[in-house]
Amino acid sequence: MDKEVTIYDIAKDLGVSPTTVSRALNNNPAVNVKTKNKIYQAALAMGYQTNVFASNLRSKRTNNIGVIVPRLNSSFQSSVIAGMEKIANVAGFNLIISQSLESKDKEIANALTMFNSRVDGLIVSLASNTESLDHYAPFFKKNIPIIFYDRIGDFEEVFGVTIDNMKAAYEATSHLIRQGCQRIVHVLGSLKVNVYNERLSGYQKAFSDHGLPYEDNLIFHSDLNEEAGYEIVQKIKDIKPKVDGLFVSNDACAASCIKHLKLEGYKIPKDIAVVGFNNDVISRLVEPNITTINYPGYEMGEIAMNNLVNHLNRKSDSVLERKNRITLPSELIIRESSKKN
């Protein structure tokens, strides 16, 4: 194997001291620009690689931030990560991203990997069956900061960024009721996930406030993926009296439902008005365009990362110091899929 190039090799080649080489490679102002450039060129030509591991041991930092998401194949999660990456790059941090695939066991394994990789901080959106935070105890013990987002659970020790899911679902359901819908199917994920539990509460409150009876058989639990649309529509067909509204907890699944409803001869929104969630690109591409809740994923990623970076750099106050949660505003965007009136 080729011998590893060291600063001593560069120093010998250029006839300067190893200290000068070290200072130049660390951009120390004590070394003049001409000498720096000379050393940079020599290091590049000789194939010198900075020993990041040794440098990290000295600084007690890796400049790596871990991110654990439920799934990467999500427009919302992609938007959140893009917001995180923007802030992290400017601040000089790298992201290590992993997905739990909605599995508590996989999330536990990911958390252990992040801990052993010595990440400086962690940002997490919980898996659907995560019921405790025991696997994050090593981070808490070593004061490694964690910020949760979107799915943050009902844990008192969690600091995070979310939206008011109850309010968003209330507005979506109330909109359908104002359009004349009375039998509205609500499609959501596992109620173990706080966001779906809160959305169900908002849906129920809208029915109560508008004097309509709540019916358990109008609540469908689903994986909320494209494939689920067919099964949801088959269930809708069997419900009597007939369904006249549909509120789905993400836009991809809502788009799939619209496709299968149309194949079954339903007219949207005349027969069934449809509302989605997240304001994904697909909501503006299908016909009719989907009424949806604008969930500010990019902004959520920016805010979560900015708070974590500020905490790590001790630059300013962050959500971790305030020991509370940041609730971002959401917005109902009304489009053709729900306009009955």
Secondary structure as UniProt FT lines:
FT   HELIX           7..14
FT   HELIX           18..25
FT   TURN            26..27
FT   TURN            29..30
FT   HELIX           33..46
FT   HELIX           52..59
FT   STRAND          64..69
FT   HELIX           75..91
FT   STRAND          94..99
FT   TURN            101..102
FT   HELIX           104..116
FT   TURN            117..118
FT   STRAND          121..124
FT   TURN            128..129
FT   HELIX           134..136
FT   HELIX           137..141
FT   TURN            142..143
FT   STRAND          146..149
FT   TURN            153..154
FT   TURN            156..157
FT   STRAND          160..163
FT   HELIX           165..178
FT   TURN            179..180
FT   STRAND          184..188
FT   TURN            191..192
FT   HELIX           194..209
FT   TURN            210..211
FT   HELIX           216..218
FT   STRAND          219..221
FT   TURN            226..227
FT   HELIX           228..238
FT   STRAND          245..248
FT   HELIX           251..263
FT   TURN            264..265
FT   TURN            268..271
FT   STRAND          273..275
FT   HELIX           281..284
FT   STRAND          291..294
FT   HELIX           297..313
FT   HELIX           319..322
FT   STRAND          325..328
FT   STRAND          331..333
FT   HELIX           336..338
//
